[in-house]
Amino acid sequence: MSNKTKIWIKAAAVRAIKTVAQTAVGVIGASALITEVDFLVVLSASALAGLVSLLTSVAGLPEVENA
């Protein structure tokens, strides 16, 4: 595996993790009361957001362009 590939994987993973966390915070925050949070919805929305982030990263990452 080339060094550029390793850099891309790391950058894409960092972006996906940040996206998952941001999505989870947004979905939880959208609930009226914390006791009404459907954590299955939070998990599924966050996982989908992470997948979309990884797929978007295939188009290119500015962090990797200069590596």
Wavefront OBJ file of the C-alpha trace (Angstrom):
o trace
v 0.000 0.000 0.000
v 1.443 3.351 -1.005
v 2.051 6.194 1.412
v -0.517 8.356 -0.396
v -3.153 5.619 0.047
v -2.411 5.412 3.761
v -2.736 9.194 4.075
v -6.042 9.098 2.173
v -7.458 6.334 4.390
v -6.515 8.235 7.532
v -7.945 11.542 6.255
v -11.166 9.890 5.046
v -11.587 8.062 8.358
v -11.098 11.268 10.367
v -13.695 13.059 8.234
v -16.155 10.172 8.537
v -15.767 9.990 12.327
v -16.330 13.737 12.638
v -19.388 13.478 10.393
v -20.817 10.599 12.447
v -20.353 12.572 15.673
v -21.875 15.742 14.222
v -24.860 13.818 12.896
v -25.436 12.106 16.236
v -25.358 15.451 18.052
v -27.760 16.943 15.515
v -30.264 14.098 15.691
v -30.175 14.000 19.489
v -30.524 17.786 19.639
v -33.531 17.667 17.355
v -35.474 15.671 19.953
v -37.770 17.641 22.223
v -36.733 15.711 25.339
v -33.673 13.565 25.868
v -35.909 10.735 27.098
v -37.637 10.689 23.713
v -34.464 10.085 21.730
v -34.708 7.002 19.555
v -31.124 5.799 19.644
v -31.748 3.383 16.780
v -32.568 6.410 14.618
v -29.459 8.205 15.908
v -27.301 5.177 15.125
v -28.730 4.586 11.664
v -28.588 8.261 10.643
v -25.027 8.557 11.924
v -23.906 5.380 10.146
v -25.462 6.561 6.887
v -23.767 9.945 7.246
v -20.424 8.214 7.809
v -20.891 6.074 4.712
v -21.817 9.107 2.615
v -18.742 10.907 3.950
v -16.492 8.037 2.856
v -18.113 7.887 -0.569
v -17.719 11.652 -0.959
v -14.059 11.347 -0.023
v -13.510 9.130 -3.067
v -13.916 12.263 -5.188
v -10.857 13.724 -3.466
v -9.619 15.168 -0.232
v -7.770 18.491 -0.093
v -5.582 17.085 2.696
v -4.272 14.395 0.371
v -3.840 16.494 -2.765
v -0.640 18.021 -1.387
v 0.768 14.774 0.023
l 1 2 3 4 5 6 7 8 9 10 11 12 13 14 15 16 17 18 19 20 21 22 23 24 25 26 27 28 29 30 31 32 33 34 35 36 37 38 39 40 41 42 43 44 45 46 47 48 49 50 51 52 53 54 55 56 57 58 59 60 61 62 63 64 65 66 67
